[in-house]
């Protein structure tokens, strides 16, 4: 269980998942506002889409995200102030719908193959 009062919270991925981890320095929450919602590299990697195509794909999302940025900011501040914040927080009802559907499908798949999974256990 986490007991530190200092947490760093960050947005990870397109599903608006907010992850909180123990802050490594100090007891303050530092909020950095970037001039854009995402930053992209310039190096092309064989087997992956080009940086230009990735930027073009994500450009349509820039400043068109649903939700209220001020409410998101308030939620992040609340998460950072919690003695034991969740390891992930999904911002917005659309994100909650998406993750609960995904988690439900993953749980169903795990339970459907539980006997096969358990058959690989070693001798106790």
ABEGO torsion letter per residue (X at the ends): XBABABBBBBBBEAAGBBBBBBBABEABBBBBBBABABBBBABBBBGBBBAAAAAAAAAAABGABBEBAAAAAAAAAAAAABABBBABBBBEAAAAAAAAAAAAAAAAAAAAAAAAAAAABBBX
